[in-house]
């Protein structure tokens, strides 16, 4: 008798776990209905079928858990009853979680559908108003165009402001460099002999440049005649 009860418990527990797996699969499918880009105004046949299947699975699991509870109450072995009680508690918790998930997904889907219907209704009202009032529609179009032009002008003004700021920065830097150059020149003029030294250095550079240029020209002529 105990063996028969044990087999019944094992079979029911396996059935409960299989139903859990099916429930998770259908919950995943049901969650995708609320993430569609274009949610239909009314539930589709697939959506209704999925929700009905979820309800059916939850009821089956509740029934299986009730049978497991009765089997557990009929047992007298404390050691095995403690382990089975833990398993039964896990099955109940999972069932509660899945019921909560279904309720949450149903609410999310309804809010998404209400929002989509509201936006669709507003668009339909605007289209109907423009169709009935061509002049107003033309005025709205002109206002939209003006808004886009104003935005473009604002962007252009921003770019020009940045360009002017960069130009002012360059002018300030040039003035700073000119001021530094004037100070260096003034300081150099105050030191005796510094101008003469600078002149000699410049003359030496010019002379070296002339010599180097003449040497390069000579080498070029030699190379030309050898060809």
Backbone bond lengths (Angstrom), bond angles and torsions (degrees), N, CA, C in turn:
res aa  C-N    CA-C-N  psi(-1)  N-CA   C-N-CA  omega(-1)  CA-C   N-CA-C  phi
1 X - - - 1.469 - - 1.523 110.88 -
2 X 1.367 114.78 -41.80 1.461 119.03 179.07 1.517 110.47 -65.87
3 X 1.376 114.97 -36.84 1.463 118.42 179.20 1.517 111.06 -64.25
4 X 1.327 116.17 -41.50 1.464 120.32 178.53 1.520 111.14 -62.60
5 X 1.334 116.01 -41.88 1.466 119.87 178.44 1.520 110.91 -64.45
6 X 1.362 116.13 -39.02 1.458 119.40 178.91 1.513 111.88 -64.73
7 X 1.335 116.03 -41.15 1.460 119.36 177.59 1.524 110.99 -64.42
8 X 1.340 115.96 -40.05 1.460 119.10 178.18 1.514 111.74 -62.84
9 X 1.333 116.15 -40.28 1.475 119.90 177.66 1.528 111.05 -62.77
10 X 1.319 116.75 -45.22 1.466 120.83 -178.32 1.520 111.17 -62.49
11 X 1.316 116.42 -43.93 1.461 119.98 -179.36 1.528 111.51 -65.14
12 X 1.325 115.67 -42.87 1.466 118.87 179.87 1.532 111.22 -66.52
13 X 1.320 116.25 -38.58 1.465 119.36 179.48 1.531 110.53 -66.00
14 X 1.325 117.24 -41.55 1.463 120.44 176.52 1.526 110.93 -62.79
15 X 1.321 115.79 -38.82 1.463 119.66 177.82 1.528 110.73 -64.06
16 X 1.332 116.30 -41.19 1.469 120.20 178.93 1.524 111.04 -63.32
17 X 1.329 117.02 -41.03 1.459 119.94 179.65 1.532 111.44 -67.27
18 X 1.327 116.43 -38.44 1.463 119.66 177.69 1.529 110.76 -64.21
19 X 1.330 116.10 -39.88 1.465 119.79 177.77 1.529 111.06 -66.59
20 X 1.320 117.15 -34.28 1.469 120.72 175.79 1.528 110.82 -60.62
21 X 1.331 115.91 -45.92 1.462 120.33 -179.57 1.526 111.12 -61.98
22 X 1.326 116.82 -43.10 1.463 120.20 178.04 1.531 110.93 -63.07
23 X 1.326 115.84 -39.67 1.465 119.65 179.96 1.522 111.10 -62.15
24 X 1.323 117.23 -43.29 1.461 120.78 179.75 1.526 111.17 -62.99
25 X 1.331 116.44 -38.03 1.468 119.84 178.42 1.528 111.12 -64.25
26 X 1.323 116.42 -45.14 1.465 119.90 -179.65 1.531 111.83 -70.54
27 X 1.329 117.48 -31.63 1.466 119.77 175.67 1.528 110.80 -64.41
28 X 1.319 116.34 -39.92 1.465 119.74 177.51 1.532 110.55 -63.25
29 X 1.325 116.06 -42.86 1.470 119.39 178.15 1.522 111.01 -63.88
30 X 1.318 116.26 -41.59 1.464 120.57 -178.03 1.531 111.62 -67.08
31 X 1.330 116.74 -32.79 1.469 120.10 -179.10 1.525 112.01 -67.82
32 X 1.330 117.53 -23.41 1.461 120.47 -177.79 1.525 112.62 -75.94
33 X 1.312 117.99 -17.78 1.468 119.81 -179.96 1.528 111.34 -66.68
34 X 1.336 117.36 -32.91 1.467 120.09 -178.11 1.519 112.64 -81.34
35 X 1.338 117.89 -11.17 1.467 121.01 -179.14 1.523 112.70 -100.42
36 X 1.316 117.52 9.41 1.460 120.38 178.62 1.525 110.40 -69.71
37 X 1.328 115.83 148.06 1.460 119.62 178.88 1.525 111.35 -70.10
38 X 1.323 116.87 -37.14 1.469 121.43 178.51 1.531 108.44 -122.02
39 X 1.319 115.04 94.95 1.463 119.53 -179.59 1.526 109.00 -78.94
40 X 1.315 118.21 127.01 1.472 119.73 179.66 1.525 110.66 -65.04
41 X 1.328 117.41 150.78 1.472 120.06 -177.63 1.526 113.21 -63.88
42 X 1.322 116.90 -25.80 1.461 120.78 178.71 1.527 109.10 -127.90
43 X 1.337 117.20 154.21 1.471 119.57 -179.71 1.527 111.39 -59.31
44 X 1.318 115.37 137.28 1.459 120.51 177.12 1.525 110.01 -78.43
45 X 1.312 115.23 170.05 1.458 120.07 178.97 1.529 110.65 -63.51
46 X 1.327 116.36 -38.42 1.464 119.86 178.66 1.524 111.13 -65.04
47 X 1.324 116.45 -40.57 1.465 119.74 179.05 1.524 111.22 -64.07
48 X 1.326 116.71 -45.42 1.468 119.77 179.22 1.523 111.18 -63.99
49 X 1.337 116.21 -39.41 1.461 119.91 179.59 1.527 111.32 -65.27
50 X 1.328 116.58 -40.77 1.466 120.21 179.62 1.521 111.06 -65.52
51 X 1.323 116.69 -43.16 1.462 119.70 179.62 1.531 111.12 -64.84
52 X 1.332 116.24 -40.54 1.468 119.68 178.44 1.528 110.83 -64.56
53 X 1.331 116.37 -38.77 1.463 120.10 178.71 1.523 110.67 -65.14
54 X 1.313 116.91 -38.78 1.464 120.21 177.53 1.529 111.07 -63.71
55 X 1.305 116.55 -43.77 1.462 119.88 177.92 1.528 110.66 -60.83
56 X 1.315 115.81 -41.31 1.467 120.21 179.58 1.528 111.05 -63.86
57 X 1.324 116.77 -43.53 1.464 120.27 179.81 1.526 111.44 -63.95
58 X 1.318 116.65 -41.15 1.464 120.08 179.37 1.528 110.99 -63.86
59 X 1.318 116.92 -40.11 1.466 120.09 178.33 1.528 111.10 -66.60
60 X 1.332 116.90 -40.52 1.467 119.73 177.69 1.528 110.76 -62.52
61 X 1.309 116.45 -42.44 1.464 119.70 179.57 1.523 111.04 -64.85
62 X 1.314 116.50 -38.88 1.463 119.69 177.88 1.529 110.28 -63.27
63 X 1.320 116.35 -38.98 1.462 120.81 178.83 1.532 110.94 -66.55
64 X 1.340 116.49 -42.49 1.467 120.11 179.29 1.526 110.57 -64.31
65 X 1.319 116.70 -41.30 1.468 120.18 179.02 1.525 110.62 -63.69
66 X 1.320 117.08 -36.54 1.467 120.09 177.16 1.530 110.54 -63.84
67 X 1.329 117.01 -41.02 1.467 120.04 177.78 1.528 111.00 -64.90
68 X 1.330 116.61 -41.15 1.459 119.69 177.70 1.527 111.16 -63.28
69 X 1.306 116.40 -36.98 1.468 120.32 178.88 1.525 110.82 -64.00
70 X 1.328 116.66 -42.30 1.467 119.87 179.10 1.528 111.01 -65.77
71 X 1.338 116.40 -39.96 1.461 118.98 177.71 1.525 111.21 -63.60
72 X 1.323 115.41 -40.72 1.463 119.27 -179.18 1.526 111.15 -66.61
73 X 1.317 116.66 -37.44 1.464 120.08 179.48 1.524 111.85 -67.45
74 X 1.333 116.25 -25.64 1.464 119.53 -177.76 1.521 112.80 -84.95
75 X 1.327 117.94 -10.39 1.458 120.60 -179.03 1.521 110.38 -85.40
76 X 1.348 114.22 152.98 1.466 119.94 -179.09 1.518 112.55 -116.25
77 X 1.332 117.74 -10.26 1.465 120.89 -179.20 1.519 109.19 -78.79
78 X 1.315 116.24 118.33 1.461 120.22 -173.74 1.523 112.11 -72.25
79 X 1.342 116.73 -37.99 1.466 119.26 -176.26 1.524 111.44 -64.88
80 X 1.330 116.59 -47.85 1.459 119.86 179.76 1.520 110.96 -70.60
81 X 1.330 117.19 -33.89 1.462 120.34 -179.83 1.517 111.31 -64.76
82 X 1.328 117.84 -34.36 1.464 120.92 179.68 1.526 110.79 -65.11
83 X 1.326 117.87 -44.50 1.462 121.33 178.90 1.524 110.91 -65.71
84 X 1.322 115.65 -43.21 1.462 119.30 -179.87 1.528 111.31 -66.76
85 X 1.329 115.59 -33.33 1.460 119.05 178.04 1.529 110.69 -63.19
86 X 1.333 116.10 -39.31 1.469 119.86 176.86 1.528 111.12 -64.30
87 X 1.335 116.02 -44.15 1.470 119.49 178.17 1.523 111.50 -61.76
88 X 1.319 115.41 -41.32 1.459 119.81 -179.93 1.531 110.80 -65.58
89 X 1.327 116.18 -38.03 1.466 120.10 178.42 1.526 111.03 -63.89
90 X 1.332 116.76 -39.58 1.466 120.48 178.05 1.526 111.34 -64.60
91 X 1.326 116.13 -40.44 1.464 119.63 178.71 1.526 111.10 -64.15
92 X 1.319 116.58 -39.98 1.466 119.92 178.48 1.529 111.45 -65.85
93 X 1.337 115.76 -43.22 1.469 119.35 -179.92 1.529 110.96 -62.62
94 X 1.326 115.85 -41.20 1.463 119.55 179.67 1.523 111.05 -65.34
95 X 1.319 116.17 -38.64 1.463 119.71 177.87 1.528 110.70 -64.14
96 X 1.322 116.60 -41.75 1.468 120.55 177.80 1.526 111.10 -62.53
97 X 1.332 116.53 -42.56 1.469 120.37 178.98 1.523 111.52 -62.04
98 X 1.321 116.79 -42.38 1.466 119.88 -178.49 1.527 111.46 -69.46
99 X 1.314 117.11 -34.81 1.463 118.94 175.03 1.528 110.57 -64.84
100 X 1.317 115.66 -40.25 1.463 119.72 178.24 1.530 110.34 -65.73
101 X 1.329 116.87 -40.41 1.468 120.41 178.57 1.526 111.42 -62.66
102 X 1.317 116.29 -41.89 1.463 119.53 179.43 1.527 110.78 -63.66
103 X 1.318 116.71 -42.68 1.465 120.01 178.90 1.527 111.20 -63.61
104 X 1.328 116.14 -41.17 1.466 119.93 179.78 1.528 110.99 -66.07
105 X 1.326 116.99 -44.06 1.461 120.26 179.67 1.525 111.48 -65.12
106 X 1.319 116.16 -37.36 1.467 119.59 178.39 1.535 110.38 -63.58
107 X 1.333 116.58 -41.96 1.469 120.32 178.85 1.526 111.22 -66.70
108 X 1.333 116.23 -41.76 1.468 120.11 179.00 1.520 111.08 -62.34
109 X 1.315 116.16 -42.94 1.461 120.58 179.59 1.523 111.28 -64.94
110 X 1.315 116.71 -39.46 1.466 119.87 -179.74 1.527 110.86 -67.10
111 X 1.339 116.57 -40.72 1.469 119.13 178.04 1.527 111.05 -64.43
112 X 1.327 116.45 -41.85 1.469 119.68 178.56 1.524 110.87 -63.88
113 X 1.324 116.65 -39.54 1.469 119.71 178.99 1.533 110.73 -67.75
114 X 1.332 117.08 -41.60 1.468 119.87 178.31 1.526 111.06 -62.24
115 X 1.333 116.00 -41.16 1.464 119.25 179.76 1.525 110.73 -65.85
116 X 1.330 116.80 -42.51 1.467 120.24 179.18 1.524 110.90 -64.56
117 X 1.328 116.73 -40.76 1.466 120.07 178.93 1.526 111.12 -65.59
118 X 1.341 116.42 -38.07 1.461 119.69 179.41 1.524 110.84 -65.40
119 X 1.337 116.49 -45.10 1.462 119.47 178.92 1.525 111.11 -64.05
120 X 1.331 115.61 -40.92 1.459 118.71 178.19 1.516 111.98 -63.60
121 X 1.335 116.28 -39.03 1.459 120.10 178.70 1.526 111.43 -65.41
122 X 1.338 115.85 -40.70 1.468 119.53 178.85 1.525 110.53 -64.53
123 X 1.328 116.44 -43.30 1.473 119.15 178.73 1.528 111.13 -63.42
124 X 1.322 116.07 -40.00 1.467 118.97 178.72 1.527 110.87 -64.30
125 X 1.337 116.29 -40.74 1.465 119.47 179.16 1.529 111.11 -63.93
126 X 1.321 116.35 -41.06 1.468 119.87 179.51 1.528 110.37 -65.03
127 X 1.334 115.71 -43.52 1.467 119.06 179.61 1.525 110.99 -63.44
128 X 1.340 116.19 -41.84 1.463 119.34 179.51 1.526 111.02 -65.18
129 X 1.321 116.64 -39.92 1.467 120.20 179.43 1.527 110.95 -64.52
130 X 1.324 116.33 -42.74 1.464 119.26 -179.98 1.522 111.44 -68.13
131 X 1.333 115.88 -35.38 1.462 118.43 178.39 1.525 111.00 -67.30
132 X 1.338 116.51 -36.04 1.463 120.14 -179.64 1.523 112.49 -81.61
133 X 1.334 117.37 -18.66 1.466 121.29 -178.18 1.533 109.06 -131.54
134 X 1.330 117.09 80.55 1.479 119.66 -178.37 1.524 112.81 -59.21
135 X 1.346 116.34 -37.78 1.468 118.78 -179.12 1.524 110.60 -64.26
136 X 1.326 115.88 -42.42 1.463 119.39 178.84 1.525 110.75 -65.66
137 X 1.343 115.73 -37.19 1.463 119.08 178.33 1.522 110.56 -63.76
138 X 1.348 115.94 -40.65 1.462 119.59 178.06 1.526 110.84 -64.71
139 X 1.339 115.74 -39.87 1.470 119.28 178.53 1.528 110.80 -64.35
140 X 1.335 116.34 -41.27 1.467 119.37 177.83 1.526 110.90 -62.45
141 X 1.334 114.96 -39.70 1.465 118.68 179.27 1.529 110.57 -63.45
142 X 1.336 116.02 -43.08 1.457 119.40 179.55 1.527 111.20 -64.75
143 X 1.332 116.00 -38.05 1.466 119.12 177.42 1.525 111.07 -64.53
144 X 1.334 115.73 -40.31 1.464 119.04 177.55 1.523 110.96 -62.88
145 X 1.347 115.43 -42.84 1.461 119.28 178.78 1.525 110.96 -63.40
146 X 1.323 115.39 -40.62 1.467 118.78 178.68 1.526 110.75 -63.44
147 X 1.322 115.49 -39.51 1.460 118.55 177.93 1.518 111.68 -62.41
148 X 1.345 116.53 -42.13 1.463 119.41 178.59 1.531 111.27 -65.42
149 X 1.350 115.81 -39.28 1.473 118.88 178.13 1.523 110.71 -64.72
150 X 1.341 116.06 -42.45 1.470 119.47 178.48 1.524 110.86 -61.15
151 X 1.321 116.02 -39.23 1.466 118.80 178.11 1.525 111.03 -64.39
152 X 1.350 116.09 -40.84 1.465 119.72 178.75 1.523 111.01 -64.19
153 X 1.342 115.52 -41.53 1.468 119.17 178.44 1.525 110.48 -63.73
154 X 1.321 115.78 -39.57 1.461 119.05 178.49 1.520 111.84 -62.12
155 X 1.336 116.01 -40.85 1.469 119.52 177.83 1.527 110.44 -64.48
156 X 1.352 116.34 -43.09 1.468 119.91 179.34 1.527 110.92 -62.97
157 X 1.335 116.87 -41.33 1.467 119.97 177.87 1.523 111.12 -61.35
158 X 1.319 115.62 -39.40 1.461 118.73 178.76 1.520 111.93 -63.59
159 X 1.349 115.82 -42.13 1.469 119.81 178.99 1.525 110.74 -64.69
160 X 1.347 116.72 -42.81 1.465 119.92 179.30 1.528 111.27 -64.63
161 X 1.316 116.54 -38.78 1.468 119.48 178.56 1.523 110.63 -61.86
162 X 1.324 116.12 -41.71 1.460 119.10 177.59 1.524 111.17 -64.81
163 X 1.351 116.46 -39.45 1.464 119.67 179.52 1.526 110.84 -64.33
164 X 1.342 116.43 -42.55 1.464 119.57 178.18 1.529 111.07 -64.13
165 X 1.312 116.18 -37.64 1.464 119.35 178.89 1.527 110.75 -64.46
166 X 1.340 116.36 -40.83 1.470 119.97 177.83 1.527 110.43 -65.17
167 X 1.352 116.17 -41.33 1.463 119.73 178.64 1.528 111.09 -61.66
168 X 1.322 116.83 -44.49 1.465 120.31 178.26 1.521 111.11 -61.36
169 X 1.328 115.73 -37.08 1.460 119.09 178.63 1.524 111.13 -65.45
170 X 1.347 116.22 -42.52 1.465 119.80 177.94 1.530 111.43 -63.15
171 X 1.335 116.38 -41.57 1.463 119.56 179.01 1.523 111.16 -63.19
172 X 1.328 115.45 -40.64 1.463 118.86 178.96 1.526 110.77 -65.03
173 X 1.340 116.62 -40.30 1.461 119.63 178.37 1.531 111.20 -65.83
174 X 1.342 116.22 -39.98 1.462 118.92 178.72 1.521 111.17 -63.95
175 X 1.328 116.06 -40.28 1.460 119.65 178.26 1.529 110.83 -64.98
176 X 1.330 115.43 -38.24 1.468 119.13 178.30 1.523 110.96 -64.13
177 X 1.350 116.53 -44.49 1.464 120.03 178.98 1.528 111.39 -64.21
178 X 1.338 116.36 -39.60 1.469 119.35 178.42 1.523 110.70 -63.94
179 X 1.337 115.69 -39.57 1.461 119.19 178.77 1.523 111.26 -64.66
180 X 1.342 115.51 -40.98 1.471 119.03 177.87 1.521 110.72 -63.60
181 X 1.335 116.51 -40.79 1.464 120.39 179.83 1.529 110.91 -63.55
182 X 1.337 115.76 -41.19 1.470 118.95 178.52 1.524 110.95 -63.86
183 X 1.318 116.26 -40.28 1.465 119.35 179.74 1.526 111.15 -65.25
184 X 1.337 116.04 -40.96 1.465 119.10 179.40 1.525 110.35 -64.61
185 X 1.338 115.28 -43.26 1.470 119.30 179.48 1.525 111.11 -63.00
186 X 1.332 115.15 -42.19 1.466 119.32 179.29 1.524 110.95 -64.96
187 X 1.347 115.54 -41.98 1.466 118.81 179.57 1.524 111.02 -64.98
188 X 1.342 115.98 -38.36 1.461 119.40 -179.91 1.524 111.34 -66.17
189 X 1.331 115.70 -34.78 1.468 118.76 -179.50 1.523 112.08 -70.47
190 X 1.329 116.52 -20.41 1.460 120.13 -179.28 1.523 112.74 -83.51
191 X 1.325 117.20 -16.05 1.470 120.88 -178.76 1.523 108.70 -92.34
192 X 1.324 119.34 124.07 1.477 121.43 -178.54 1.526 111.30 -63.09
193 X 1.315 115.93 132.00 1.456 121.35 175.16 1.511 115.08 81.89
194 X 1.346 118.21 -6.02 1.467 119.28 -176.47 1.520 111.36 -68.71
195 X 1.363 115.56 -36.70 1.465 118.32 179.03 1.523 110.94 -65.87
196 X 1.345 115.33 -39.34 1.471 119.03 178.43 1.518 110.81 -63.07
197 X 1.347 115.81 -41.61 1.467 120.11 179.39 1.521 111.20 -63.70
198 X 1.338 115.74 -43.38 1.467 119.46 179.08 1.518 110.68 -63.61
199 X 1.363 115.94 -39.28 1.460 119.65 178.21 1.512 111.77 -63.36
200 X 1.338 116.49 -41.10 1.464 119.50 179.12 1.529 111.24 -64.89
201 X 1.335 115.12 -40.77 1.473 118.25 178.84 1.525 110.35 -62.65
202 X 1.331 116.28 -42.66 1.464 119.90 179.31 1.519 111.05 -63.98
203 X 1.363 116.18 -41.99 1.466 119.93 179.60 1.521 110.67 -63.94
204 X 1.336 115.93 -40.35 1.465 119.62 179.39 1.526 110.78 -63.60
205 X 1.329 115.88 -40.36 1.463 119.01 178.30 1.520 111.11 -63.62
206 X 1.341 116.14 -41.84 1.462 119.46 178.48 1.522 110.96 -63.21
207 X 1.363 115.55 -42.82 1.459 119.33 -179.57 1.522 110.84 -63.80
208 X 1.339 115.57 -43.60 1.469 118.70 178.36 1.522 110.91 -62.16
209 X 1.324 115.83 -36.88 1.457 119.07 178.63 1.510 111.95 -65.62
210 X 1.363 116.07 -40.00 1.470 119.79 179.42 1.519 110.29 -65.74
211 X 1.339 115.79 -43.03 1.467 119.69 -179.96 1.525 110.61 -62.55
212 X 1.330 116.20 -45.27 1.463 119.94 -179.47 1.518 110.97 -63.89
213 X 1.345 116.67 -40.07 1.456 119.66 178.39 1.514 111.77 -64.27
214 X 1.364 116.87 -41.70 1.454 120.04 178.39 1.512 112.05 -64.02
215 X 1.336 116.35 -39.62 1.460 120.12 179.99 1.526 110.92 -64.81
216 X 1.322 116.23 -42.29 1.467 119.86 178.97 1.523 110.48 -64.02
217 X 1.354 116.37 -40.52 1.469 119.46 178.80 1.522 110.89 -64.18
218 X 1.350 116.80 -40.80 1.465 121.02 178.76 1.525 111.08 -61.74
219 X 1.338 115.80 -45.11 1.471 119.84 178.96 1.521 110.97 -62.28
220 X 1.305 116.81 -38.69 1.457 120.69 -179.89 1.524 110.71 -65.02
221 X 1.366 116.61 -42.34 1.464 120.17 179.86 1.518 110.96 -65.20
222 X 1.336 116.50 -41.45 1.466 119.64 178.74 1.519 110.24 -61.82
223 X 1.315 115.63 -45.21 1.465 119.79 179.60 1.522 110.99 -62.22
224 X 1.342 116.33 -37.16 1.466 121.05 -178.82 1.525 111.04 -66.25
225 X 1.362 116.63 -44.91 1.466 119.61 -178.87 1.519 111.84 -70.12
226 X 1.310 117.50 -30.78 1.467 119.94 179.66 1.518 111.24 -70.70
227 X 1.305 117.25 -25.41 1.458 119.55 177.39 1.529 109.71 -71.54
